Amino acid sequence: MRYIDESLAPGEVILQRGQWPKVFWIGAWAALLLLGIILVGIFLFLRSWIIMSTTDFAVTNRRVILKTGWLNRRTQELAVESVEGVILDQSLLARLFGYGHVVVTGTGDAVIRFPAMAHPVAFRRSIEAARAESSAVHLEHGDREALERAVAANDRAPEADAEVEAEEQPQPRERPRKRSSFIGLRARR
């Protein structure tokens, strides 16, 4: 089971899982095949394979998550509510091969720089959808009915407001009575 799947909170759902672009896998295999005779090709293939196998990134309905590392695990998580902006960086070559870089900025100094990923536009769209969903007001059934009644009462006819105002005219205030003190002396005002 992957790290993100293990770390989901109750009720948290993965909206989009990031993927490595196919061109990166092809590059790793090409390095192995072309330079396989030399130890460097095998090293480059193993390095690329380990990095791509141990890096996990996703958008849930509550968080944006990036996990890297195999022996030393490093995670960067940002609550969807605190996301301030999403930057998509795609060069011409990256657009031709269908990959790009996504940078998520959050409140304060929080920045998550994702590695090159396939379908970066869909990943960005998922972050924006999660932000919109988190900022939407969710009311329970009873609260929703009370809100609708309050809105309906606020939208009633002006004649009803005039009747209510006539009933609520201010009454003259009574002056407070002076009380005698404990010793029988009157309090001075």
TIKE-503436 format. One record per atom (N, C-alpha, C): residue in one letter; x, y, z. Coordinates in steps of 0.2 Angstrom, whole numbers, padded with zeros to 4 digits, always signed. Layout:
BEGIN
AXYZ/...
//
This chain:
BEGIN
M+0004-0006+0000/M+0000+0000+0000/M+0004+0006+0000/R+0002+0011-0004/R+0006+0017-0004/R+0005+0022+0002/Y+0010+0026+0003/Y+0010+0031+0008/Y+0004+0035+0009/I+0002+0038+0003/I-0004+0042+0003/I-0010+0038+0005/D-0011+0032+0003/D-0017+0028+0004/D-0017+0026+0012/E-0011+0025+0015/E-0011+0024+0022/E-0012+0030+0026/S-0011+0036+0024/S-0011+0042+0028/S-0018+0046+0027/L-0023+0043+0023/L-0029+0046+0023/L-0033+0046+0029/A-0036+0052+0031/A-0040+0053+0037/A-0047+0050+0035/P-0051+0049+0040/P-0058+0046+0039/P-0062+0051+0035/G-0065+0049+0030/G-0069+0053+0025/G-0065+0057+0020/E-0058+0056+0020/E-0054+0059+0015/E-0053+0055+0009/V-0054+0058+0003/V-0054+0054-0003/V-0049+0057-0008/I-0046+0053-0012/I-0041+0055-0017/I-0045+0057-0023/L-0043+0064-0025/L-0047+0066-0031/L-0043+0065-0037/Q-0036+0066-0036/Q-0032+0065-0042/Q-0025+0062-0040/R-0022+0057-0043/R-0016+0054-0041/R-0011+0057-0047/G-0005+0059-0045/G+0000+0061-0050/G+0003+0055-0053/Q+0005+0056-0059/Q+0009+0051-0063/Q+0015+0054-0066/W+0020+0049-0067/W+0026+0051-0070/W+0025+0051-0078/P+0027+0056-0081/P+0026+0056-0089/P+0030+0049-0092/K+0027+0047-0097/K+0029+0041-0101/K+0036+0042-0103/V+0038+0048-0105/V+0044+0050-0108/V+0050+0049-0103/F+0048+0050-0097/F+0053+0049-0092/F+0055+0042-0091/W+0050+0037-0091/W+0051+0030-0091/W+0055+0028-0097/I+0053+0031-0103/I+0057+0029-0109/I+0064+0031-0109/G+0065+0037-0106/G+0072+0039-0105/G+0076+0034-0101/A+0073+0032-0095/A+0076+0027-0091/A+0078+0021-0094/W+0073+0018-0098/W+0074+0012-0102/W+0080+0013-0107/A+0079+0019-0111/A+0084+0021-0116/A+0091+0021-0113/A+0092+0024-0107/A+0098+0024-0104/A+0101+0017-0102/L+0096+0013-0100/L+0098+0006-0098/L+0100+0002-0105/L+0097+0003-0110/L+0098-0001-0116/L+0104+0002-0120/L+0105+0009-0120/L+0110+0012-0124/L+0117+0012-0120/L+0116+0013-0114/L+0122+0013-0110/L+0123+0007-0105/G+0119+0002-0106/G+0119-0004-0102/G+0125-0008-0102/I+0129-0008-0107/I+0135-0011-0107/I+0140-0008-0102/I+0139-0001-0101/I+0143+0002-0096/I+0139+0003-0090/L+0143+0003-0085/L+0140+0003-0078/L+0136+0009-0077/V+0137+0015-0080/V+0134+0021-0080/V+0127+0020-0082/G+0125+0017-0087/G+0118+0016-0089/G+0114+0012-0084/I+0117+0007-0081/I+0114+0003-0076/I+0112+0008-0070/F+0117+0012-0068/F+0116+0016-0062/F+0111+0021-0064/L+0111+0024-0070/L+0106+0029-0071/L+0099+0026-0072/F+0098+0020-0074/F+0092+0017-0074/F+0089+0015-0067/L+0094+0013-0063/L+0092+0011-0056/L+0090+0017-0052/R+0094+0023-0053/R+0092+0029-0050/R+0085+0032-0052/S+0084+0032-0058/S+0078+0034-0061/S+0072+0030-0058/W+0073+0023-0058/W+0068+0019-0056/W+0066+0020-0049/I+0071+0020-0045/I+0070+0021-0037/I+0067+0028-0036/I+0069+0033-0039/I+0065+0040-0038/I+0058+0040-0040/M+0057+0037-0046/M+0050+0037-0049/M+0045+0032-0045/S+0048+0027-0042/S+0044+0022-0038/S+0043+0024-0031/T+0047+0028-0028/T+0046+0030-0021/T+0044+0037-0021/T+0042+0041-0026/T+0039+0047-0026/T+0031+0046-0027/D+0027+0049-0023/D+0020+0049-0023/D+0017+0055-0022/F+0013+0058-0026/F+0009+0064-0026/F+0002+0063-0028/A-0002+0067-0024/A-0009+0067-0025/A-0013+0073-0022/V-0019+0074-0024/V-0024+0079-0022/V-0030+0075-0019/T-0031+0076-0012/T-0037+0073-0009/T-0042+0079-0008/N-0048+0077-0005/N-0053+0083-0004/N-0051+0087+0002/R-0045+0085+0005/R-0043+0089+0011/R-0036+0092+0010/R-0032+0088+0007/R-0024+0090+0007/R-0021+0089+0000/V-0016+0093-0001/V-0011+0092-0007/V-0005+0088-0004/I-0003+0083-0007/I+0002+0079-0004/I+0008+0077-0009/L+0014+0078-0006/L+0020+0075-0010/L+0024+0071-0005/K+0026+0065-0007/K+0030+0061-0003/K+0036+0059-0007/T+0042+0060-0005/T+0048+0058-0009/T+0052+0053-0004/G+0057+0050-0007/G+0062+0046-0003/G+0060+0039-0002/W+0065+0035-0001/W+0064+0028+0000/W+0067+0026+0007/L+0073+0027+0008/L+0076+0026+0015/L+0075+0032+0020/N+0075+0038+0017/N+0073+0044+0021/N+0067+0047+0018/R+0062+0046+0021/R+0055+0049+0018/R+0054+0056+0020/R+0052+0060+0015/R+0050+0067+0016/R+0043+0068+0013/T+0039+0071+0017/T+0032+0072+0015/T+0031+0080+0015/Q+0028+0083+0011/Q+0025+0089+0011/Q+0018+0089+0010/E+0014+0092+0015/E+0007+0092+0014/E+0004+0099+0015/L-0001+0101+0012/L-0004+0107+0012/L-0012+0106+0012/A-0015+0109+0018/A-0022+0109+0018/A-0025+0113+0012/V-0030+0110+0009/V-0033+0113+0003/V-0036+0120+0005/E-0038+0121+0011/E-0040+0128+0013/E-0035+0133+0013/S-0029+0131+0014/S-0023+0136+0014/S-0019+0137+0008/V-0022+0134+0002/V-0019+0135-0004/V-0021+0142-0007/E-0015+0145-0008/E-0016+0152-0011/E-0016+0152-0019/G-0012+0148-0022/G-0011+0148-0029/G-0008+0142-0031/V-0009+0141-0038/V-0006+0135-0041/V-0003+0137-0048/I+0004+0136-0048/I+0007+0138-0054/I+0009+0132-0059/L+0007+0132-0065/L+0009+0127-0070/L+0014+0129-0074/D+0019+0125-0075/D+0025+0127-0079/D+0026+0121-0084/Q+0025+0123-0091/Q+0026+0118-0096/Q+0030+0122-0102/S+0036+0119-0103/S+0039+0122-0109/S+0036+0119-0115/L+0038+0121-0121/L+0036+0118-0127/L+0037+0111-0128/L+0043+0108-0126/L+0044+0101-0126/L+0040+0097-0121/A+0039+0100-0116/A+0035+0097-0111/A+0027+0096-0113/R+0025+0102-0116/R+0018+0101-0119/R+0018+0096-0125/L+0023+0095-0129/L+0023+0090-0134/L+0023+0083-0131/F+0026+0082-0126/F+0026+0075-0123/F+0021+0075-0117/G+0017+0080-0115/G+0012+0079-0111/G+0014+0079-0103/Y+0019+0083-0102/Y+0021+0083-0094/Y+0022+0090-0093/G+0023+0092-0086/G+0024+0098-0084/G+0025+0098-0076/H+0027+0104-0074/H+0028+0105-0067/H+0023+0109-0064/V+0021+0107-0058/V+0016+0111-0054/V+0019+0113-0047/V+0018+0120-0046/V+0020+0123-0040/V+0014+0125-0036/V+0013+0123-0030/V+0007+0125-0026/V+0010+0130-0020/T+0007+0136-0020/T+0009+0140-0014/T+0003+0141-0009/G+0005+0141-0003/G+0000+0141+0002/G+0002+0147+0007/T-0002+0148+0012/T-0002+0154+0017/T+0005+0153+0020/G+0008+0159+0021/G+0014+0160+0024/G+0020+0158+0019/D+0025+0154+0021/D+0030+0152+0016/D+0029+0145+0013/A+0023+0142+0014/A+0022+0136+0011/A+0022+0135+0004/V+0027+0131+0001/V+0027+0130-0006/V+0029+0123-0007/I+0025+0119-0012/I+0026+0113-0013/I+0028+0113-0021/R+0034+0110-0023/R+0036+0110-0030/R+0036+0103-0032/F+0031+0101-0036/F+0030+0094-0038/F+0035+0093-0044/P+0038+0086-0044/P+0042+0084-0050/P+0038+0084-0056/A+0041+0083-0062/A+0038+0083-0068/A+0032+0078-0068/M+0026+0079-0070/M+0021+0074-0070/M+0017+0074-0076/A+0014+0069-0078/A+0010+0068-0083/A+0003+0071-0082/H+0000+0074-0086/H-0007+0078-0086/H-0007+0083-0080/P-0002+0088-0080/P-0002+0093-0075/P-0008+0097-0075/V-0011+0098-0081/V-0017+0102-0081/V-0023+0099-0077/A-0024+0093-0078/A-0029+0089-0074/A-0027+0089-0066/F-0021+0089-0064/F-0019+0089-0057/F-0021+0096-0055/R-0019+0101-0058/R-0021+0108-0056/R-0028+0109-0056/R-0032+0106-0060/R-0039+0107-0060/R-0042+0103-0054/S-0039+0098-0052/S-0041+0094-0046/S-0040+0098-0040/I-0034+0102-0040/I-0033+0106-0034/I-0038+0112-0033/E-0040+0115-0039/E-0045+0120-0039/E-0051+0118-0037/A-0053+0112-0039/A-0060+0109-0038/A-0060+0107-0030/A-0055+0105-0027/A-0054+0104-0020/A-0055+0110-0016/R-0052+0116-0019/R-0052+0122-0015/R-0059+0125-0015/A-0063+0124-0021/A-0069+0126-0022/A-0074+0122-0017/E-0073+0116-0017/E-0077+0112-0012/E-0076+0113-0005/S-0070+0115-0003/S-0068+0116+0004/S-0071+0123+0006/S-0072+0128+0001/S-0074+0134+0003/S-0082+0135+0003/A-0085+0129+0000/A-0092+0129+0000/A-0095+0128+0007/V-0101+0131+0008/V-0104+0130+0015/V-0108+0124+0015/H-0107+0120+0019/H-0111+0113+0020/H-0116+0114+0026/L-0122+0114+0025/L-0127+0114+0031/L-0130+0107+0031/E-0132+0106+0038/E-0136+0100+0039/E-0143+0102+0037/H-0148+0097+0037/H-0154+0098+0035/H-0158+0103+0039/G-0158+0102+0046/G-0161+0107+0050/G-0159+0114+0050/D-0152+0114+0049/D-0149+0121+0048/D-0151+0124+0042/R-0152+0120+0036/R-0154+0123+0030/R-0161+0125+0030/E-0165+0122+0033/E-0172+0124+0034/E-0173+0130+0038/A-0169+0131+0043/A-0169+0137+0047/A-0167+0143+0043/L-0162+0142+0039/L-0159+0147+0035/L-0164+0149+0030/E-0168+0145+0027/E-0173+0146+0022/E-0179+0150+0025/R-0181+0148+0032/R-0186+0152+0035/R-0184+0159+0036/A-0178+0160+0038/A-0175+0167+0040/A-0175+0171+0034/V-0173+0168+0028/V-0173+0172+0022/V-0180+0174+0020/A-0185+0169+0020/A-0192+0170+0019/A-0195+0176+0023/A-0193+0176+0030/A-0195+0181+0034/A-0192+0188+0032/N-0186+0188+0030/N-0183+0194+0028/N-0186+0197+0021/D-0189+0192+0017/D-0192+0194+0011/D-0199+0196+0011/R-0202+0196+0017/R-0209+0197+0017/R-0211+0204+0015/A-0218+0205+0014/A-0220+0212+0011/A-0219+0218+0016/P-0218+0224+0013/P-0217+0230+0017/P-0223+0231+0022/E-0229+0229+0020/E-0234+0231+0024/E-0234+0227+0031/A-0231+0221+0031/A-0230+0217+0037/A-0225+0221+0042/D-0220+0224+0038/D-0215+0227+0042/D-0218+0233+0046/A-0223+0237+0042/A-0226+0243+0045/A-0230+0241+0051/E-0233+0235+0051/E-0238+0233+0056/E-0233+0231+0062/V-0228+0228+0061/V-0223+0226+0066/V-0220+0233+0070/E-0219+0238+0066/E-0216+0244+0068/E-0221+0248+0072/A-0227+0248+0070/A-0233+0251+0074/A-0234+0248+0081/E-0233+0241+0081/E-0233+0237+0088/E-0228+0239+0092/E-0222+0240+0089/E-0216+0241+0093/E-0214+0248+0095/Q-0219+0253+0095/Q-0217+0260+0096/Q-0214+0260+0104/P-0209+0264+0105/P-0206+0265+0111/P-0211+0268+0116/Q-0211+0265+0122/Q-0215+0268+0128/Q-0210+0272+0132/P-0213+0277+0135/P-0209+0282+0139/P-0206+0278+0145/R-0200+0280+0146/R-0197+0277+0152/R-0199+0279+0159/E-0199+0275+0163/E-0201+0277+0170/E-0194+0279+0174/R-0195+0284+0178/R-0189+0286+0182/R-0188+0281+0188/P-0182+0279+0189/P-0181+0275+0194/P-0182+0278+0201/R-0185+0274+0206/R-0186+0277+0212/R-0180+0277+0217/K-0180+0283+0221/K-0174+0283+0225/K-0175+0279+0231/R-0170+0275+0233/R-0171+0271+0239/R-0167+0274+0245/S-0170+0272+0250/S-0166+0275+0256/S-0161+0270+0258/S-0156+0273+0261/S-0150+0269+0263/S-0151+0265+0269/F-0147+0261+0271/F-0147+0257+0277/F-0148+0261+0283/I-0145+0267+0284/I-0146+0271+0290/I-0152+0275+0290/G-0155+0276+0284/G-0160+0280+0284/G-0159+0286+0280/L-0153+0287+0278/L-0151+0293+0274/L-0152+0292+0267/R-0154+0297+0264/R-0156+0296+0257/R-0149+0297+0253/A-0149+0293+0247/A-0143+0293+0243/A-0143+0300+0239/R-0138+0303+0239/R-0137+0309+0235/R-0136+0308+0228/R-0139+0312+0223/R-0137+0311+0216/R-0136+0317+0213/
//
